[in-house]
Structures are given as structure tokens and as C-alpha cells.
């Protein structure tokens, strides 16, 4: 039975090793815009995942280099908070239309995503540059008003 | 009216299910077969009742009944009828009813089988199936009612309720919000039902396992009875996952098929427990060992399946898929915890009766290698669960930091997530190890096997694989170390599997003096599970080759082109010929470019990458132009263009080597599962009768 124990321990150790090293390699800190700005210089260069509300009028797309620039406004990350504010659609609307919210400039190189528009939620992974711009490697977008979350009261009008 | 009928049918189904649970329990515990028969009839009634409910939703969807909030949320006037019908599973409330309907269908099919030999299982299979069904019905009726309607109050506000609140009038919105254009793809239309079929089908083996534990009939009868159910569940799960990948490849416009999105990972979890279960069940049937392990696996599979249904539907995970957010999460958790505690309690009670009839003797025996296979799958499962829940763990771990200030800098409570890099680097070696096992396990012997005997069987296919790899190295010029290792494993498995077919067909053709091909055909007919399994292995190898191709050798470029200009990527050159913009009668504006594609300077055809703009949902959708061949895909996206002059346009190009092997391999994989699941020529009753007769004669 001993050889089975040894085999099992080797396998277990291998799996633990894989999980630990991969977690270290793949970890991305989940920040809101406020949290990222608060950390300042400390956050520069570390992989981060960040979410915010897209401000439509700031979207610029350079066709020659496929470089996309836009600003996002701070919004709460916690789903409980989002519920308190009356759903994701409303939270996004408030974030974009509240000038006191912290804003962050984002740069992304790639095709212009289909869902990028005013009051979309952008979820990005990337790094904060020394110039204060967030360089995104990956960009996911959610437009809640298109789907189920929209409050029925809004639909009635 | 129709809404009331559908809702009424849901409520009556729930009452029927609750009665069935009570009757089955009473009948089983008091030994009253007539009560069990009554419970069986209740079970049979749930399917027609839920059919009424599902048809009601469908009728409302087709009839544009926008006063029903679900209809308003998922359809619109401009949608074709087939999309309105499939909108049944386009949102959470409809999905849950659809889930229940499939569950009732499967439970009915089980109930209608011949129970004479397994009478004692019947009440408990009914109880487990109906409890699961009742849980989903409670969700539908109490929390996610698809029949709720809009009502206008005198003050002008619009509220949703099932029945007319005092002083309100029915409110009918002029049009619905419609289905997200990204989801209007055949792959996406059949992907959710396939996953759901897989999910509900997994309830059946679990129900039989629980019946075995309750009744104490703990031989492997429950395994034999449910083998085919598990296999079908596995086919549907696999098909669902593959279709999801195909949808992403065709629609999401990034030239990929799997992004390790948390919801994708959640849908993979039940597959990661069902696959080892299929393997280790064979060992129990053959050798009478792994009995505890199989029980654990079937319980784990059921819980993970419920969990996956919850994860994909609750919105706890921030992900592109989480369109649906609702308050049913705590109920799912309660259901999972209660069923886990009960199942494990039963298992502990029967633990001594599930003693192994044999033992593992050799580390290299067939059964040991199957055990390692199981552990590797479970390791991948742990990696995936760790990844999916890491953000939640890290946030919750803030509590540790607060209690112990000394480690506060480690446990900050900051939400940390892990991306695709984590999954790729943590599961990559485990997948590779599984491939290797797929190669050596068919060559190992049952019982005891030594390194020497195994080595004698392995060296020939290993040599063939090495020679083939040499050819890839020299001819195709592959120098990537990871790719070479992975390709070697693929060729090794292929060599072993083909050799197994050859050896068995050869023996058969010699023994019976028949043609090789006839022998091969009959072979697959005689031992379907084994040779079906080998065909599945070959499919997996082909899929692995496709994945190696696209993951390690994908190239991309982008260019802004004037009319007549070209861009080159590898051996391909794309010439931009023209662009047209027009409106269609289904409310789209289409911008469509014409590209002439050249391979090594020879024209090979035209591609039409386009961008559809949906007026109604104000959303564009990018549809790639793709040229597919066995060798590669050339994949081109129209990114942008000058709207007035249509002179210049910007394109993104991908070259995806070998990617079609992934889809082709998937087809072989499915073929293999059909071979394995097809009923054997002789039902086991006949075999047993014959065995008994032989025993009597002896």
C-alpha cells in the first residue's frame, strides 16, 4: 500500500504546486476606479482587473493604429451596492451623469467592440501606466439596458 | 388567459409532485405497493402538465403577448417565429420552466421502464426526481414566474404581478426588447438546451445511487441500470460545451472558442465529474472495487450540476454571460447543502456494506491507471473551482486580516481574480498527463502489471510516435517545445488506439476467417463500450491537435486598406475589392466588404466580412469572413470603414492553423459516444439467464 501513498502524495504535491504558481502568475487585483487611483504609484504596473461606466462622448478610435481611447467613471463593484442603487442600468446611468465621480482614461488596442457605448459597463484587465492611463489587454462590455435588468417602470414610458 | 393556464399548470404540477413524494415515502416505508403505484402515476402526470405550461409560454411568445413581462423581455415584433419559440430559454424564468420540463421528460422515461426486477428502487427514484423537480417548480412559481404581467396603476406607474392588483388595468407595451443579436446564432440557440439535457440527465444516476443507499441493495445494479443515462448526459454536456465554443468562434469576433470566463468554467464543472465517473464505473463493474469512490463521484456530480445551474443563472460571477441576476441564489445554496448532507449521511450509513471485493495490487495495473485518471480529473475540477471562487475567497479572507492584524497585509479583503493564464498554466500539465494515460491505459493489464510488461507493450507505439514527430520537426519545421511534447502525446495515443483496433480485428479475422473490415465492423458491434471509448479517445486527440494549432500558432495582423489594396498574413493575401451598405427588411443595416483571397498568389475565393447594425437594439454585430480548410482557417473581420466615400476600410485578420481539427474531432467524439451508448445486441437479462443456465448445467 505504501507505493500508493507515495504516488498519491506526489500527485497532491504536484497539484498544489500548480495551483499556487498559477495563482501567483494569473492573479489580478479587482479594483474600482476609486481604489485604483487611491493606490497611486503602488498600483502602477501590477496586473489589475477594473470595472467602470463608459462615458460615451469620450470614445475615440484611431483607425490607423486600431487604438481605442475612452474614459470610465467610478461605480461600486459590489453587487449588493448595485442592488441598492436600483440595478446595474441605473448605477451606470448615475455614474456617467455624476461629474463628481472619479474618471479614468483607458487605452486599448484592437477591434472596436460591438457593445462599446455610453453607459455600458466596461470590465478590463491590464495595467495602470505611469502616465495615469489604464492600458487594457482585455475588454469586456455589458449593456444591461438591452437585457433583462431594466426596471419595468422604465419600459412603460 | 393563456398565462393563467400556464401558471395554473405549474401550480398543479408542484402539488402533484409534492403528493408523489409523500405517496412514495409512505408506500416505501410502510410497504404499501399501491401507494408507490400512485406515486408513479403522479410522476407520469408531471410531464403532460409541464408540457401545458411550456406550450403556454411558447404560445405567448409567438403571439407577441407583450403584456407578459417575460415575453416583453426576450422577444420583439421583428423577430422571426423560430427565434420567438427558442426564446423559451432566452431568459431566466423561461429557462427554469424548460429545465423542469426536460427533468419531467427524463423522469417519465425512467418511470416507464420495466421495474419488475428493481421494484425496491422505484419509490426512492421517484422521491429523488420529484424533490429535484419540486425545487425548480418552487423557484418558478415563487421567484421567477414567466407568466407575470404588467399592470398600470391609476397614478401611471407600471408594476408586474401575476394577478390583477386592485384598481389597475392591464398594460400592453407596444413592442418587446428583443433578443440580443449576439445570441441569434444556431449554435447559441441549441447550446443551452443541450447543456440542460446533460444537466437533467445527471439526476437519474444520482437518483438510482440514492435508491441503492436507502434500500441497502448496494451491489452494482444501480450502476448498470444508469450507465446509459450517464453516457447520454455526458454526450449532451459535451455537445453543449462544443456548441458554445463554436458560437464564440463564429460570433464573438476574436478568433477564439474558449475564454475561461467564469460561467464557461461553471458549465464545464459537471463534465469534469461525469467523465471520471464513466471511467471508474467500468472498474466497479469489472472488478468490484471503487464502490465508495463511485458513490462520492455521483453525489459530487449531482451537486456540481445544481451548482452549475445556479452559477450560470445567478449573476454572482461577474462575467459576460451573467445577463441574468436574481435573488434565487440563497435557495440554491440551501438545496445544495441539504442534499449534500443527506446524501453523505446515507453513504456513511452504508459505508461498511460497500466494501471492495478486490484490492489494488499494482501501481501500473489498468485499475490503478483509471484511478489516476480519476484523480487528475478531480484535480482539474479543484483548479476550476479555485479559479471561479478565488475573487469571493479573497474578499472574504479580509475577515482573517481583521482578526489577526499581523497578517492584515496578506488578507486585505481586496478582491483578486485569476485570468485565463491561471487556468491554462494550472490545467495544461494535467490535460497532458490525461493524454499520456489515454495512451498507456489500454496497454496495461488488469490486476497486476509491471513496468517490464507495460514497457514491452508501449515501446512500439512510442517509437511510431517519435518517428512521426521527427517528420513534423523536419517537414513542418515545428520548433516550439510545448507543441512538440503535446503533438508527441497525440501521436502516441493515436498509435496505441489504432494498434488496439488492428490487433483485435486481426485476431477476429484469423479466428473466423473473415475480411478485416468485416471483422472491424463486428468488433465495434460486440464490445461497444470499449471500442466506442477508443473512438472517443481518437476524437479527443484530433481536438487536442486543433487546440495546439490555434493556441500556439495563431497569427494576426490588421490593416487599413484603400480599394484595391492588399494585406498579407503568412501565405495568404487579402485584396479589398469593394464595400456596400444597405438596409434589410428585418431592421438591420449591413455593411459588407468583398475581399478576394489569395493563397501563395493564387486566388482561392471571395470572403464577405460584414457588420450588421440592429436598429431596434441599437447594437452592431461583426460577422467574420472565414475560409476554412483542413489545414487552417483564414478569418477576417471588418472593423471600420469610411461611411460616405466607402473608400478605405480597416480589417483585422487571423490565421488559425489546424482549428478545424477541433470541430472535426468533436464530430468523431460524438460518433464514439453514440457507438458506446447504442444498446448492445444482447440485453443483460439474456446474458444473465444464459449464465444461470450454464451454472445449472455445470
Interface residues (C-beta under 8 A of the other chain):
Chain A: X3 X4 X7 X8 X11 X14 X15 X18 X19 X21 X22 X23 X25 X26 X27 X28 X29 X30 X31 X35 X47 X49 X51 X61 X63 X64 X66 X77 X79 X88 X110 X111 X112 X114 X115 X117 X123 X125 X138 X140 X142 X143 X146 X147 X148 X149 X150 X152 X153 X155 X156
Chain B: X69 X72 X73 X74 X91 X92 X150 X152 X157 X158 X159 X160 X171 X173 X177 X180 X182 X253 X254 X315 X316 X318 X319 X320 X323 X324 X325 X360 X363 X368 X372 X375 X376 X379 X382 X383 X386 X390 X391 X414 X415 X416 X417 X418 X419 X420 X421 X422 X423 X425 X426 X429 X430 X558 X560 X617 X618 X619 X620 X621 X622 X637 X639 X640 X648 X650 X652
